[in-house]
Amino acid sequence: MSYFRDNVEQAAGYTPGFQPKATEVVKLNTNENPYPPSPQVIRALAEIKPEQLRRYPDPLATAFREAAAEVHGVQPENILCCNGGDELLAMAIRAFCDERRPLAYPVPTYTLYPVLARLQPCEVIEIPFDAEFNLPAKLATAGAALTIVCNPNAPTGSLIRTEELASLAAEIKGVLLIDEAYVDFAEWDCVSLIKDFPNVIVLRTLSKGYSLAGLRFGYAIADKDLIEGLLKVKDSYNVDAVAISLATAAVKDQAYFRENVEKIKSQRRILTEQLRVMGFAVPDSHSNFVFAQVRNGSAAPIHEELARQNIFVRYWNAPELADKLRISVGTREQNERLLAALKGILSRGGGNT
Ligand SMILES: Cc1ncc(COP(=O)(O)O)c(C=O)c1O
């Protein structure tokens, strides 16, 4: 007999993107920001006092709540801080789902959702996107306790209109969690919905637009009753003292954040165009990655050859994704190295695009 509950024993667990040890690589596989964090963050790091490490941190991360509330035009009580957006996903599934309370989401999407559901455990209702990645109408009638819509979606980079998500929030009986991990690179967001809908949670992270994936800091924005409920499932000290100081400094430096995001959007435009010229089908992306489909054949040989050249992009060995690569937008130099490598691979007949 196993020590573990059946569902844990049988779970495969989440497979994170490969984290190469070598530093001389072009790492475009886990959607990190290629630019450094704000100088204000580095200053805040240098100013950390030993006393901040000796004591437990503020369980509510009040300094961050206040700074983020100002950025979003909401109250600090509408914000809940977490150890990366992933912790919020785990908390939401723990709070809202069980054997009688299903989780629903459109697919393809972030592959962590079913992994967390399996651990709970709870039933999962997966509803496929159509070819244009429109919001599936069936989500509204799925009867889920928690519906997650990743917007912009990963790995497709597609973006659904705020009004459509407002209609979905109005139709469903359960909670709608809008995973806005990539929204910093999009034209619109859904934060305004929390004022009209007591069942909407917006997920944000500092891992992408703020260049702080290593810090592990994310947050929820929602009606204060939902936040209060979620506080009951939160670990007491889920974000540490260093993370609170640095995350607060990061959100206070909106000028740096905006400049950083604009650089990525402009590189995204160039990368998309160049990949299309090479024959890849690349839908417009609203994220810090592009989703490139080889014209016919499998993307696996290209992925392997790139890795041999120390260029890492994301590939999934799954039937509907096997002809596609998800490529994070890097610096101009990184993108140029990727494009040159791809040209070489394609000219030798690799990948049959
Ligand atoms: C769709 C999506 N949601 C949430 C997250 C969570 O990000 P983090 O835990 O780094 O804040 C990620 C991370 O890559 C993601 O891709």
The ligand as a Tripos MOL2 file, in Angstrom:
@<TRIPOS>MOLECULE
LIG
   16    16     1     0     0
SMALL
NO_CHARGES

@<TRIPOS>ATOM
      1 C1         -0.8570   30.8150  -17.8930 C.3       1 LIG1
      2 C2         -0.0450   30.9910  -16.6760 C.ar      1 LIG1
      3 N1         -0.6620   31.2820  -15.5330 N.ar      1 LIG1
      4 C3          0.0210   31.4530  -14.3980 C.ar      1 LIG1
      5 C4          1.3780   31.3430  -14.3770 C.ar      1 LIG1
      6 C5          2.0400   31.5070  -13.0440 C.3       1 LIG1
      7 O1          3.1610   32.2680  -13.0520 O.3       1 LIG1
      8 P1          3.9990   32.4780  -11.7220 P.3       1 LIG1
      9 O2          3.7080   31.3420  -10.7980 O.co2     1 LIG1
     10 O3          5.4060   32.5300  -12.1960 O.co2     1 LIG1
     11 O4          3.5190   33.7730  -11.1540 O.co2     1 LIG1
     12 C6          2.0760   31.0210  -15.5490 C.ar      1 LIG1
     13 C7          3.5380   30.8640  -15.5690 C.2       1 LIG1
     14 O5          4.1850   30.6610  -16.5550 O.2       1 LIG1
     15 C8          1.3390   30.8480  -16.7330 C.ar      1 LIG1
     16 O6          1.9390   30.5200  -17.8870 O.3       1 LIG1
@<TRIPOS>BOND
     1     1     2 1
     2     2     3 ar
     3     2    15 ar
     4     3     4 ar
     5     4     5 ar
     6     5     6 1
     7     5    12 ar
     8     6     7 1
     9     7     8 1
    10     8     9 2
    11     8    10 1
    12     8    11 1
    13    12    13 1
    14    12    15 ar
    15    13    14 2
    16    15    16 1
@<TRIPOS>SUBSTRUCTURE
     1 LIG1         1 GROUP 0 **** ****
